[in-house]
C-alpha cells in the first residue's frame, strides 16, 4: 500500500476558548501527559510514513513555526504556510495549502489528540480519489456532545454534517484523508471570501465525494475548552499506553 507523504495541520486560530494553559504559546503546544499536544499527531504521522508536515499558521506565526520545527522528528520536514486571513473560518486555512501539498494528504486540526489506528483505518479503507473523514460511532463516549460536529451517514456515505443535526449516527473526529478535490469544493463554498471546512464537506457529500471511515475502538479528543483539556489529561495516559506507539512507550519509560 503506497504511503502518504504529506500532512496538513491547521494551527492558525487564536484558541481563545481554551486560553494558554501553562503559558503555552498556542493550543497545539499545551502539554498532555508531559508532551506538547501536537507531538502526538506528529508521532502518528511519522508511523504512517509522512515526511512533509505543512502547518497552517496565523496568530504568532513566526514563534509557532520555530517551536514546531524544534518538535519535528528528524525524518520529517516542516513547511509553514501563513494564512493572512486566519481570523476567518478554517476552510480558508485549508485553501491556503493549495499548490503546496502533495495529494492525497492527511488533514487534521492542531488541537485534536488522536491515536495512530485512526490513520491506519484511513490508509487501509480510504478512497484516495475522494475525501475521507474518520468518524466515531461511539456517541455515548463523546465528551461535550453539544459542541461536537455531528454526522449522518448511510454506510460509508456521508449524508449531512453540522453541530445542529438532530438525527445523526456518528461524530466528526477532525482527521481526514484528502484528494485534490477538497480545494475545488472549498472554493465553491466560499461566501464573501470565507467558508468552513464543513461547508466544503457538505458540498462533497452532496456529490457523493465524501466517504466515512469508522474508527472502531480507536480514541480521540478535541481540546477546545479547559474541560476538554482536563478530560484529555485524565484519559490520554491510559489510552496512549494501550496504543503501543513509540511515543507512548518512551513516555512510560521516562516515568518508570
HELIX and SHEET records of a PDB file:
HELIX    1   1 UNK A   21  UNK A   23  5                                   3    
HELIX    2   2 UNK A   27  UNK A   29  5                                   3    
HELIX    3   3 UNK A   37  UNK A   47  1                                  11    
HELIX    4   4 UNK A   61  UNK A   71  1                                  11    
HELIX    5   5 UNK A   90  UNK A   95  1                                   6    
HELIX    6   6 UNK A  116  UNK A  125  1                                  10    
HELIX    7   7 UNK A  139  UNK A  141  5                                   3    
HELIX    8   8 UNK A  145  UNK A  147  5                                   3    
HELIX    9   9 UNK A  181  UNK A  189  1                                   9    
HELIX   10  10 UNK A  197  UNK A  206  1                                  10    
HELIX   11  11 UNK A  226  UNK A  243  1                                  18    
HELIX   12  12 UNK A  246  UNK A  255  1                                  10    
SHEET    1   A 7 UNK A  77  UNK A  82  0                                        
SHEET    2   A 7 UNK A  52  UNK A  57  1                                        
SHEET    3   A 7 UNK A   6  UNK A  11  1                                        
SHEET    4   A 7 UNK A 105  UNK A 109  1                                        
SHEET    5   A 7 UNK A 170  UNK A 178 -1                                        
SHEET    6   A 7 UNK A 131  UNK A 136 -1                                        
SHEET    7   A 7 UNK A 210  UNK A 214  1                                        
SHEET    1   B 7 UNK A  77  UNK A  82  0                                        
SHEET    2   B 7 UNK A  52  UNK A  57  1                                        
SHEET    3   B 7 UNK A   6  UNK A  11  1                                        
SHEET    4   B 7 UNK A 105  UNK A 109  1                                        
SHEET    5   B 7 UNK A 170  UNK A 178 -1                                        
SHEET    6   B 7 UNK A 150  UNK A 154 -1                                        
SHEET    7   B 7 UNK A 157  UNK A 162 -1                                        
SHEET    1   C 2 UNK A  31  UNK A  32  0                                        
SHEET    2   C 2 UNK A  35  UNK A  36 -1                                        
SHEET    1   D 2 UNK A 112  UNK A 114  0                                        
SHEET    2   D 2 UNK A 220  UNK A 222 -1                                        
END                                                                             
